[in-house]
Each structure stands twice: as C-alpha cells, then as structure tokens.
C-alpha cells in the first residue's frame, strides 16, 4: 500500500470518527464533540486535497 492509499484510508477513518462525534454531540446536546467532529472533517478534507496531488 503506497502513501496515497494510506492517506485515503486515514481520511476515511477520520471522517467516520468525525461523523460519529457529531452524532454523539448532537444527541447529548454538547457543543465540544460537535466542534471536534467538524474540525476532523476539515482536516480530512485537507488531507484529501493533498492526497490527490
């Protein structure tokens, strides 16, 4: 597995964790997990942009 595929796998896992944190934060009415989940989505998007190069 090369670096490009590893970044895609990492981004996918990070995205799933982000969605799960957002879900749990909304369900429990807590803001910090939601913000962390959104931050993970931003990081994942940046990794995907760099992985395509």
Secondary structure as UniProt FT lines:
FT   HELIX           3..27
FT   TURN            28..29
FT   HELIX           31..51
//
